[in-house]
């Protein structure tokens, strides 16, 4: 036998390389998805209108500031809870340097009942609410551009195991007429508060 014809014993480097490629555990190649992806998207929030609010316009529930007409629809496929407690607060942002909005209270836009949180919404349920964003200064007729952010989850007490990001809607208003003005689209119910 010549040197070229001599049979080699053992395993070739090529065979070892092929075996190593197939021996990589599949789990190492998997990319984890966020937990909230499995439970669907957030509820839909739509901010309808906003108006300035003189003090005591809704009993003693709302403070001076601004009111927002907000509709929330649970289209998640499951019952949800809207939160407003330490670490999971409803927040308002705005780009107006003259004001600082903070969530104060909410009422049912139909009944005028004061809403408490966590607020349960069944799958497919829609609720129209009026939210008061308080302002430490005055409640002047101003333009408002910003967003409302509402924490939510599938459990009555946060944090939700799916770790959902808050549901958010942006708003932009050229002006905010007083609640009693015909130009204001927010209508307080007769039994407000």
PyMOL CGO cylinders between C-alpha atoms (Angstrom):
from pymol import cmd
from pymol.cgo import CYLINDER

trace = [
    CYLINDER, 0.00, 0.00, 0.00, 1.26, 3.41, -0.81, 0.3, 1, 1, 1, 1, 1, 1,
    CYLINDER, 1.26, 3.41, -0.81, 1.21, 6.32, 1.59, 0.3, 1, 1, 1, 1, 1, 1,
    CYLINDER, 1.21, 6.32, 1.59, -1.78, 7.76, -0.25, 0.3, 1, 1, 1, 1, 1, 1,
    CYLINDER, -1.78, 7.76, -0.25, -3.76, 4.60, 0.02, 0.3, 1, 1, 1, 1, 1, 1,
    CYLINDER, -3.76, 4.60, 0.02, -3.02, 4.07, 3.69, 0.3, 1, 1, 1, 1, 1, 1,
    CYLINDER, -3.02, 4.07, 3.69, -6.26, 4.00, 5.65, 0.3, 1, 1, 1, 1, 1, 1,
    CYLINDER, -6.26, 4.00, 5.65, -6.61, 6.46, 8.45, 0.3, 1, 1, 1, 1, 1, 1,
    CYLINDER, -6.61, 6.46, 8.45, -8.08, 5.37, 11.69, 0.3, 1, 1, 1, 1, 1, 1,
    CYLINDER, -8.08, 5.37, 11.69, -10.00, 7.59, 14.11, 0.3, 1, 1, 1, 1, 1, 1,
    CYLINDER, -10.00, 7.59, 14.11, -12.30, 10.52, 13.52, 0.3, 1, 1, 1, 1, 1, 1,
    CYLINDER, -12.30, 10.52, 13.52, -11.55, 13.32, 11.07, 0.3, 1, 1, 1, 1, 1, 1,
    CYLINDER, -11.55, 13.32, 11.07, -11.64, 16.99, 12.01, 0.3, 1, 1, 1, 1, 1, 1,
    CYLINDER, -11.64, 16.99, 12.01, -14.51, 17.48, 9.54, 0.3, 1, 1, 1, 1, 1, 1,
    CYLINDER, -14.51, 17.48, 9.54, -16.61, 14.85, 11.30, 0.3, 1, 1, 1, 1, 1, 1,
    CYLINDER, -16.61, 14.85, 11.30, -15.94, 16.46, 14.68, 0.3, 1, 1, 1, 1, 1, 1,
    CYLINDER, -15.94, 16.46, 14.68, -16.97, 19.87, 13.34, 0.3, 1, 1, 1, 1, 1, 1,
    CYLINDER, -16.97, 19.87, 13.34, -20.23, 18.49, 11.93, 0.3, 1, 1, 1, 1, 1, 1,
    CYLINDER, -20.23, 18.49, 11.93, -21.04, 16.75, 15.19, 0.3, 1, 1, 1, 1, 1, 1,
    CYLINDER, -21.04, 16.75, 15.19, -20.36, 19.92, 17.18, 0.3, 1, 1, 1, 1, 1, 1,
    CYLINDER, -20.36, 19.92, 17.18, -22.72, 21.94, 14.99, 0.3, 1, 1, 1, 1, 1, 1,
    CYLINDER, -22.72, 21.94, 14.99, -25.56, 19.52, 15.66, 0.3, 1, 1, 1, 1, 1, 1,
    CYLINDER, -25.56, 19.52, 15.66, -24.83, 19.23, 19.36, 0.3, 1, 1, 1, 1, 1, 1,
    CYLINDER, -24.83, 19.23, 19.36, -25.61, 22.88, 20.22, 0.3, 1, 1, 1, 1, 1, 1,
    CYLINDER, -25.61, 22.88, 20.22, -28.68, 22.82, 22.48, 0.3, 1, 1, 1, 1, 1, 1,
    CYLINDER, -28.68, 22.82, 22.48, -31.76, 24.30, 20.80, 0.3, 1, 1, 1, 1, 1, 1,
    CYLINDER, -31.76, 24.30, 20.80, -32.55, 26.36, 23.88, 0.3, 1, 1, 1, 1, 1, 1,
    CYLINDER, -32.55, 26.36, 23.88, -29.41, 28.40, 23.35, 0.3, 1, 1, 1, 1, 1, 1,
    CYLINDER, -29.41, 28.40, 23.35, -30.81, 29.53, 20.02, 0.3, 1, 1, 1, 1, 1, 1,
    CYLINDER, -30.81, 29.53, 20.02, -34.25, 30.49, 21.33, 0.3, 1, 1, 1, 1, 1, 1,
    CYLINDER, -34.25, 30.49, 21.33, -34.93, 34.18, 21.91, 0.3, 1, 1, 1, 1, 1, 1,
    CYLINDER, -34.93, 34.18, 21.91, -37.16, 34.83, 24.91, 0.3, 1, 1, 1, 1, 1, 1,
    CYLINDER, -37.16, 34.83, 24.91, -40.27, 36.91, 24.20, 0.3, 1, 1, 1, 1, 1, 1,
    CYLINDER, -40.27, 36.91, 24.20, -41.61, 39.44, 26.71, 0.3, 1, 1, 1, 1, 1, 1,
    CYLINDER, -41.61, 39.44, 26.71, -44.21, 37.96, 29.03, 0.3, 1, 1, 1, 1, 1, 1,
    CYLINDER, -44.21, 37.96, 29.03, -46.83, 40.50, 27.99, 0.3, 1, 1, 1, 1, 1, 1,
    CYLINDER, -46.83, 40.50, 27.99, -46.64, 39.33, 24.36, 0.3, 1, 1, 1, 1, 1, 1,
    CYLINDER, -46.64, 39.33, 24.36, -48.46, 36.12, 25.30, 0.3, 1, 1, 1, 1, 1, 1,
    CYLINDER, -48.46, 36.12, 25.30, -51.48, 37.92, 26.72, 0.3, 1, 1, 1, 1, 1, 1,
    CYLINDER, -51.48, 37.92, 26.72, -52.17, 40.34, 23.87, 0.3, 1, 1, 1, 1, 1, 1,
    CYLINDER, -52.17, 40.34, 23.87, -52.07, 44.09, 23.50, 0.3, 1, 1, 1, 1, 1, 1,
    CYLINDER, -52.07, 44.09, 23.50, -53.28, 46.82, 25.83, 0.3, 1, 1, 1, 1, 1, 1,
    CYLINDER, -53.28, 46.82, 25.83, -56.82, 48.14, 26.16, 0.3, 1, 1, 1, 1, 1, 1,
    CYLINDER, -56.82, 48.14, 26.16, -57.73, 50.99, 23.83, 0.3, 1, 1, 1, 1, 1, 1,
    CYLINDER, -57.73, 50.99, 23.83, -57.76, 54.48, 25.35, 0.3, 1, 1, 1, 1, 1, 1,
    CYLINDER, -57.76, 54.48, 25.35, -59.21, 57.46, 23.48, 0.3, 1, 1, 1, 1, 1, 1,
    CYLINDER, -59.21, 57.46, 23.48, -59.04, 60.99, 24.87, 0.3, 1, 1, 1, 1, 1, 1,
    CYLINDER, -59.04, 60.99, 24.87, -62.03, 62.88, 23.44, 0.3, 1, 1, 1, 1, 1, 1,
    CYLINDER, -62.03, 62.88, 23.44, -61.94, 66.46, 24.70, 0.3, 1, 1, 1, 1, 1, 1,
    CYLINDER, -61.94, 66.46, 24.70, -60.46, 68.56, 27.48, 0.3, 1, 1, 1, 1, 1, 1,
    CYLINDER, -60.46, 68.56, 27.48, -61.70, 71.68, 29.26, 0.3, 1, 1, 1, 1, 1, 1,
    CYLINDER, -61.70, 71.68, 29.26, -60.56, 73.90, 32.07, 0.3, 1, 1, 1, 1, 1, 1,
    CYLINDER, -60.56, 73.90, 32.07, -62.24, 73.25, 35.38, 0.3, 1, 1, 1, 1, 1, 1,
    CYLINDER, -62.24, 73.25, 35.38, -63.00, 75.93, 37.94, 0.3, 1, 1, 1, 1, 1, 1,
    CYLINDER, -63.00, 75.93, 37.94, -62.98, 74.68, 41.53, 0.3, 1, 1, 1, 1, 1, 1,
    CYLINDER, -62.98, 74.68, 41.53, -65.97, 72.72, 42.91, 0.3, 1, 1, 1, 1, 1, 1,
    CYLINDER, -65.97, 72.72, 42.91, -67.43, 71.98, 39.46, 0.3, 1, 1, 1, 1, 1, 1,
    CYLINDER, -67.43, 71.98, 39.46, -68.15, 68.39, 40.46, 0.3, 1, 1, 1, 1, 1, 1,
    CYLINDER, -68.15, 68.39, 40.46, -69.04, 68.51, 44.13, 0.3, 1, 1, 1, 1, 1, 1,
    CYLINDER, -69.04, 68.51, 44.13, -65.89, 68.13, 46.16, 0.3, 1, 1, 1, 1, 1, 1,
    CYLINDER, -65.89, 68.13, 46.16, -64.47, 65.39, 43.88, 0.3, 1, 1, 1, 1, 1, 1,
    CYLINDER, -64.47, 65.39, 43.88, -62.54, 67.42, 41.31, 0.3, 1, 1, 1, 1, 1, 1,
    CYLINDER, -62.54, 67.42, 41.31, -59.99, 70.10, 42.09, 0.3, 1, 1, 1, 1, 1, 1,
    CYLINDER, -59.99, 70.10, 42.09, -59.18, 73.12, 39.98, 0.3, 1, 1, 1, 1, 1, 1,
    CYLINDER, -59.18, 73.12, 39.98, -57.41, 72.05, 36.82, 0.3, 1, 1, 1, 1, 1, 1,
    CYLINDER, -57.41, 72.05, 36.82, -58.57, 70.30, 33.66, 0.3, 1, 1, 1, 1, 1, 1,
    CYLINDER, -58.57, 70.30, 33.66, -61.04, 67.54, 32.85, 0.3, 1, 1, 1, 1, 1, 1,
    CYLINDER, -61.04, 67.54, 32.85, -60.56, 64.97, 30.11, 0.3, 1, 1, 1, 1, 1, 1,
    CYLINDER, -60.56, 64.97, 30.11, -63.26, 62.89, 28.43, 0.3, 1, 1, 1, 1, 1, 1,
    CYLINDER, -63.26, 62.89, 28.43, -61.70, 59.41, 28.16, 0.3, 1, 1, 1, 1, 1, 1,
    CYLINDER, -61.70, 59.41, 28.16, -63.10, 56.18, 26.71, 0.3, 1, 1, 1, 1, 1, 1,
    CYLINDER, -63.10, 56.18, 26.71, -61.45, 52.87, 27.61, 0.3, 1, 1, 1, 1, 1, 1,
    CYLINDER, -61.45, 52.87, 27.61, -62.25, 49.61, 25.81, 0.3, 1, 1, 1, 1, 1, 1,
    CYLINDER, -62.25, 49.61, 25.81, -61.01, 46.24, 26.97, 0.3, 1, 1, 1, 1, 1, 1,
    CYLINDER, -61.01, 46.24, 26.97, -60.17, 44.40, 23.76, 0.3, 1, 1, 1, 1, 1, 1,
    CYLINDER, -60.17, 44.40, 23.76, -57.51, 42.16, 25.33, 0.3, 1, 1, 1, 1, 1, 1,
    CYLINDER, -57.51, 42.16, 25.33, -59.53, 38.93, 25.32, 0.3, 1, 1, 1, 1, 1, 1,
    CYLINDER, -59.53, 38.93, 25.32, -59.46, 38.71, 29.13, 0.3, 1, 1, 1, 1, 1, 1,
    CYLINDER, -59.46, 38.71, 29.13, -60.77, 40.61, 32.15, 0.3, 1, 1, 1, 1, 1, 1,
    CYLINDER, -60.77, 40.61, 32.15, -58.45, 43.45, 33.11, 0.3, 1, 1, 1, 1, 1, 1,
    CYLINDER, -58.45, 43.45, 33.11, -57.96, 45.86, 35.99, 0.3, 1, 1, 1, 1, 1, 1,
    CYLINDER, -57.96, 45.86, 35.99, -56.96, 49.51, 35.68, 0.3, 1, 1, 1, 1, 1, 1,
    CYLINDER, -56.96, 49.51, 35.68, -54.57, 50.58, 38.43, 0.3, 1, 1, 1, 1, 1, 1,
    CYLINDER, -54.57, 50.58, 38.43, -53.85, 53.77, 40.31, 0.3, 1, 1, 1, 1, 1, 1,
    CYLINDER, -53.85, 53.77, 40.31, -51.75, 53.08, 43.37, 0.3, 1, 1, 1, 1, 1, 1,
    CYLINDER, -51.75, 53.08, 43.37, -48.18, 53.51, 44.55, 0.3, 1, 1, 1, 1, 1, 1,
    CYLINDER, -48.18, 53.51, 44.55, -45.80, 52.48, 41.80, 0.3, 1, 1, 1, 1, 1, 1,
    CYLINDER, -45.80, 52.48, 41.80, -48.66, 52.12, 39.31, 0.3, 1, 1, 1, 1, 1, 1,
    CYLINDER, -48.66, 52.12, 39.31, -50.12, 55.64, 39.07, 0.3, 1, 1, 1, 1, 1, 1,
    CYLINDER, -50.12, 55.64, 39.07, -52.21, 57.15, 36.31, 0.3, 1, 1, 1, 1, 1, 1,
    CYLINDER, -52.21, 57.15, 36.31, -50.08, 59.92, 34.88, 0.3, 1, 1, 1, 1, 1, 1,
    CYLINDER, -50.08, 59.92, 34.88, -50.52, 62.92, 32.63, 0.3, 1, 1, 1, 1, 1, 1,
    CYLINDER, -50.52, 62.92, 32.63, -47.69, 64.51, 30.69, 0.3, 1, 1, 1, 1, 1, 1,
    CYLINDER, -47.69, 64.51, 30.69, -47.83, 67.82, 28.86, 0.3, 1, 1, 1, 1, 1, 1,
    CYLINDER, -47.83, 67.82, 28.86, -45.43, 70.13, 27.07, 0.3, 1, 1, 1, 1, 1, 1,
    CYLINDER, -45.43, 70.13, 27.07, -46.89, 73.38, 28.42, 0.3, 1, 1, 1, 1, 1, 1,
    CYLINDER, -46.89, 73.38, 28.42, -44.23, 75.02, 30.63, 0.3, 1, 1, 1, 1, 1, 1,
    CYLINDER, -44.23, 75.02, 30.63, -46.88, 76.96, 32.57, 0.3, 1, 1, 1, 1, 1, 1,
    CYLINDER, -46.88, 76.96, 32.57, -48.66, 73.95, 34.07, 0.3, 1, 1, 1, 1, 1, 1,
    CYLINDER, -48.66, 73.95, 34.07, -47.95, 70.64, 35.79, 0.3, 1, 1, 1, 1, 1, 1,
    CYLINDER, -47.95, 70.64, 35.79, -50.81, 68.17, 35.55, 0.3, 1, 1, 1, 1, 1, 1,
    CYLINDER, -50.81, 68.17, 35.55, -51.35, 65.33, 38.00, 0.3, 1, 1, 1, 1, 1, 1,
    CYLINDER, -51.35, 65.33, 38.00, -54.17, 62.77, 38.10, 0.3, 1, 1, 1, 1, 1, 1,
    CYLINDER, -54.17, 62.77, 38.10, -56.69, 63.67, 40.77, 0.3, 1, 1, 1, 1, 1, 1,
    CYLINDER, -56.69, 63.67, 40.77, -59.89, 61.62, 40.35, 0.3, 1, 1, 1, 1, 1, 1,
    CYLINDER, -59.89, 61.62, 40.35, -62.24, 60.00, 37.85, 0.3, 1, 1, 1, 1, 1, 1,
    CYLINDER, -62.24, 60.00, 37.85, -66.01, 59.66, 37.57, 0.3, 1, 1, 1, 1, 1, 1,
    CYLINDER, -66.01, 59.66, 37.57, -68.27, 57.55, 35.38, 0.3, 1, 1, 1, 1, 1, 1,
    CYLINDER, -68.27, 57.55, 35.38, -69.32, 59.91, 32.57, 0.3, 1, 1, 1, 1, 1, 1,
    CYLINDER, -69.32, 59.91, 32.57, -72.89, 58.55, 32.60, 0.3, 1, 1, 1, 1, 1, 1,
    CYLINDER, -72.89, 58.55, 32.60, -73.73, 58.12, 36.28, 0.3, 1, 1, 1, 1, 1, 1,
    CYLINDER, -73.73, 58.12, 36.28, -71.34, 60.60, 37.90, 0.3, 1, 1, 1, 1, 1, 1,
    CYLINDER, -71.34, 60.60, 37.90, -70.20, 57.94, 40.36, 0.3, 1, 1, 1, 1, 1, 1,
    CYLINDER, -70.20, 57.94, 40.36, -66.67, 58.36, 41.67, 0.3, 1, 1, 1, 1, 1, 1,
    CYLINDER, -66.67, 58.36, 41.67, -64.49, 55.53, 40.37, 0.3, 1, 1, 1, 1, 1, 1,
    CYLINDER, -64.49, 55.53, 40.37, -62.18, 53.60, 42.65, 0.3, 1, 1, 1, 1, 1, 1,
    CYLINDER, -62.18, 53.60, 42.65, -59.13, 51.65, 41.57, 0.3, 1, 1, 1, 1, 1, 1,
    CYLINDER, -59.13, 51.65, 41.57, -58.41, 48.95, 40.72, 0.3, 1, 1, 1, 1, 1, 1,
    CYLINDER, -58.41, 48.95, 40.72, -61.25, 49.27, 38.23, 0.3, 1, 1, 1, 1, 1, 1,
    CYLINDER, -61.25, 49.27, 38.23, -62.36, 45.97, 36.68, 0.3, 1, 1, 1, 1, 1, 1,
    CYLINDER, -62.36, 45.97, 36.68, -63.30, 45.79, 32.99, 0.3, 1, 1, 1, 1, 1, 1,
    CYLINDER, -63.30, 45.79, 32.99, -64.63, 42.55, 31.50, 0.3, 1, 1, 1, 1, 1, 1,
    CYLINDER, -64.63, 42.55, 31.50, -63.47, 41.48, 28.05, 0.3, 1, 1, 1, 1, 1, 1,
    CYLINDER, -63.47, 41.48, 28.05, -65.22, 43.64, 25.44, 0.3, 1, 1, 1, 1, 1, 1,
    CYLINDER, -65.22, 43.64, 25.44, -66.45, 46.18, 28.01, 0.3, 1, 1, 1, 1, 1, 1,
    CYLINDER, -66.45, 46.18, 28.01, -66.18, 49.92, 27.32, 0.3, 1, 1, 1, 1, 1, 1,
    CYLINDER, -66.18, 49.92, 27.32, -66.40, 52.67, 29.92, 0.3, 1, 1, 1, 1, 1, 1,
    CYLINDER, -66.40, 52.67, 29.92, -66.60, 56.42, 29.38, 0.3, 1, 1, 1, 1, 1, 1,
    CYLINDER, -66.60, 56.42, 29.38, -65.00, 58.34, 32.21, 0.3, 1, 1, 1, 1, 1, 1,
    CYLINDER, -65.00, 58.34, 32.21, -64.12, 61.91, 33.04, 0.3, 1, 1, 1, 1, 1, 1,
    CYLINDER, -64.12, 61.91, 33.04, -60.68, 62.34, 34.52, 0.3, 1, 1, 1, 1, 1, 1,
    CYLINDER, -60.68, 62.34, 34.52, -59.56, 65.35, 36.50, 0.3, 1, 1, 1, 1, 1, 1,
    CYLINDER, -59.56, 65.35, 36.50, -55.95, 66.39, 36.06, 0.3, 1, 1, 1, 1, 1, 1,
    CYLINDER, -55.95, 66.39, 36.06, -55.25, 68.80, 38.87, 0.3, 1, 1, 1, 1, 1, 1,
    CYLINDER, -55.25, 68.80, 38.87, -53.00, 71.81, 38.49, 0.3, 1, 1, 1, 1, 1, 1,
    CYLINDER, -53.00, 71.81, 38.49, -51.23, 73.55, 41.34, 0.3, 1, 1, 1, 1, 1, 1,
    CYLINDER, -51.23, 73.55, 41.34, -51.41, 76.94, 39.63, 0.3, 1, 1, 1, 1, 1, 1,
    CYLINDER, -51.41, 76.94, 39.63, -54.48, 78.33, 37.95, 0.3, 1, 1, 1, 1, 1, 1,
    CYLINDER, -54.48, 78.33, 37.95, -56.70, 76.58, 35.42, 0.3, 1, 1, 1, 1, 1, 1,
    CYLINDER, -56.70, 76.58, 35.42, -56.41, 79.01, 32.54, 0.3, 1, 1, 1, 1, 1, 1,
    CYLINDER, -56.41, 79.01, 32.54, -57.69, 78.40, 29.02, 0.3, 1, 1, 1, 1, 1, 1,
    CYLINDER, -57.69, 78.40, 29.02, -54.49, 77.01, 27.48, 0.3, 1, 1, 1, 1, 1, 1,
    CYLINDER, -54.49, 77.01, 27.48, -53.32, 74.68, 24.77, 0.3, 1, 1, 1, 1, 1, 1,
    CYLINDER, -53.32, 74.68, 24.77, -52.47, 71.18, 25.97, 0.3, 1, 1, 1, 1, 1, 1,
    CYLINDER, -52.47, 71.18, 25.97, -50.28, 68.63, 24.19, 0.3, 1, 1, 1, 1, 1, 1,
    CYLINDER, -50.28, 68.63, 24.19, -49.32, 65.46, 25.96, 0.3, 1, 1, 1, 1, 1, 1,
    CYLINDER, -49.32, 65.46, 25.96, -50.54, 62.01, 26.93, 0.3, 1, 1, 1, 1, 1, 1,
    CYLINDER, -50.54, 62.01, 26.93, -52.40, 60.03, 29.56, 0.3, 1, 1, 1, 1, 1, 1,
    CYLINDER, -52.40, 60.03, 29.56, -50.90, 56.76, 30.77, 0.3, 1, 1, 1, 1, 1, 1,
    CYLINDER, -50.90, 56.76, 30.77, -52.98, 54.14, 32.62, 0.3, 1, 1, 1, 1, 1, 1,
    CYLINDER, -52.98, 54.14, 32.62, -51.34, 51.10, 34.24, 0.3, 1, 1, 1, 1, 1, 1,
    CYLINDER, -51.34, 51.10, 34.24, -53.29, 47.87, 33.84, 0.3, 1, 1, 1, 1, 1, 1,
    CYLINDER, -53.29, 47.87, 33.84, -53.09, 44.13, 34.27, 0.3, 1, 1, 1, 1, 1, 1,
    CYLINDER, -53.09, 44.13, 34.27, -55.05, 40.90, 34.67, 0.3, 1, 1, 1, 1, 1, 1,
    CYLINDER, -55.05, 40.90, 34.67, -54.83, 40.74, 38.45, 0.3, 1, 1, 1, 1, 1, 1,
    CYLINDER, -54.83, 40.74, 38.45, -56.66, 43.02, 40.93, 0.3, 1, 1, 1, 1, 1, 1,
    CYLINDER, -56.66, 43.02, 40.93, -53.40, 43.91, 42.64, 0.3, 1, 1, 1, 1, 1, 1,
    CYLINDER, -53.40, 43.91, 42.64, -50.29, 44.95, 40.74, 0.3, 1, 1, 1, 1, 1, 1,
    CYLINDER, -50.29, 44.95, 40.74, -47.81, 43.98, 39.62, 0.3, 1, 1, 1, 1, 1, 1,
    CYLINDER, -47.81, 43.98, 39.62, -49.42, 41.82, 36.98, 0.3, 1, 1, 1, 1, 1, 1,
    CYLINDER, -49.42, 41.82, 36.98, -47.33, 38.68, 36.30, 0.3, 1, 1, 1, 1, 1, 1,
    CYLINDER, -47.33, 38.68, 36.30, -47.31, 39.56, 32.58, 0.3, 1, 1, 1, 1, 1, 1,
    CYLINDER, -47.31, 39.56, 32.58, -45.65, 42.93, 33.36, 0.3, 1, 1, 1, 1, 1, 1,
    CYLINDER, -45.65, 42.93, 33.36, -47.77, 44.95, 30.92, 0.3, 1, 1, 1, 1, 1, 1,
    CYLINDER, -47.77, 44.95, 30.92, -46.64, 48.42, 29.92, 0.3, 1, 1, 1, 1, 1, 1,
    CYLINDER, -46.64, 48.42, 29.92, -49.29, 51.10, 30.61, 0.3, 1, 1, 1, 1, 1, 1,
    CYLINDER, -49.29, 51.10, 30.61, -51.97, 51.87, 28.03, 0.3, 1, 1, 1, 1, 1, 1,
    CYLINDER, -51.97, 51.87, 28.03, -51.30, 55.34, 26.57, 0.3, 1, 1, 1, 1, 1, 1,
    CYLINDER, -51.30, 55.34, 26.57, -53.12, 57.87, 24.41, 0.3, 1, 1, 1, 1, 1, 1,
    CYLINDER, -53.12, 57.87, 24.41, -51.75, 61.18, 23.17, 0.3, 1, 1, 1, 1, 1, 1,
    CYLINDER, -51.75, 61.18, 23.17, -53.80, 64.36, 23.08, 0.3, 1, 1, 1, 1, 1, 1,
    CYLINDER, -53.80, 64.36, 23.08, -53.51, 67.79, 21.50, 0.3, 1, 1, 1, 1, 1, 1,
    CYLINDER, -53.51, 67.79, 21.50, -55.89, 70.67, 22.21, 0.3, 1, 1, 1, 1, 1, 1,
    CYLINDER, -55.89, 70.67, 22.21, -55.51, 74.17, 20.79, 0.3, 1, 1, 1, 1, 1, 1,
    CYLINDER, -55.51, 74.17, 20.79, -57.47, 75.53, 23.74, 0.3, 1, 1, 1, 1, 1, 1,
    CYLINDER, -57.47, 75.53, 23.74, -59.33, 74.38, 26.85, 0.3, 1, 1, 1, 1, 1, 1,
    CYLINDER, -59.33, 74.38, 26.85, -62.52, 76.42, 27.32, 0.3, 1, 1, 1, 1, 1, 1,
    CYLINDER, -62.52, 76.42, 27.32, -64.27, 76.41, 30.71, 0.3, 1, 1, 1, 1, 1, 1,
    CYLINDER, -64.27, 76.41, 30.71, -66.49, 73.41, 31.45, 0.3, 1, 1, 1, 1, 1, 1,
    CYLINDER, -66.49, 73.41, 31.45, -69.62, 75.63, 31.42, 0.3, 1, 1, 1, 1, 1, 1,
    CYLINDER, -69.62, 75.63, 31.42, -68.73, 77.12, 28.01, 0.3, 1, 1, 1, 1, 1, 1,
    CYLINDER, -68.73, 77.12, 28.01, -70.66, 75.85, 24.94, 0.3, 1, 1, 1, 1, 1, 1,
    CYLINDER, -70.66, 75.85, 24.94, -67.26, 75.30, 23.27, 0.3, 1, 1, 1, 1, 1, 1,
    CYLINDER, -67.26, 75.30, 23.27, -66.40, 72.61, 25.82, 0.3, 1, 1, 1, 1, 1, 1,
    CYLINDER, -66.40, 72.61, 25.82, -67.10, 69.06, 24.63, 0.3, 1, 1, 1, 1, 1, 1,
    CYLINDER, -67.10, 69.06, 24.63, -66.90, 67.51, 28.12, 0.3, 1, 1, 1, 1, 1, 1,
    CYLINDER, -66.90, 67.51, 28.12, -70.32, 67.21, 29.73, 0.3, 1, 1, 1, 1, 1, 1,
    CYLINDER, -70.32, 67.21, 29.73, -70.48, 66.56, 33.45, 0.3, 1, 1, 1, 1, 1, 1,
    CYLINDER, -70.48, 66.56, 33.45, -73.35, 64.27, 34.47, 0.3, 1, 1, 1, 1, 1, 1,
    CYLINDER, -73.35, 64.27, 34.47, -76.14, 65.82, 36.59, 0.3, 1, 1, 1, 1, 1, 1,
    CYLINDER, -76.14, 65.82, 36.59, -75.16, 63.78, 39.66, 0.3, 1, 1, 1, 1, 1, 1,
    CYLINDER, -75.16, 63.78, 39.66, -71.47, 64.54, 39.41, 0.3, 1, 1, 1, 1, 1, 1,
    CYLINDER, -71.47, 64.54, 39.41, -69.64, 63.22, 42.45, 0.3, 1, 1, 1, 1, 1, 1,
]
cmd.load_cgo(trace, "trace")
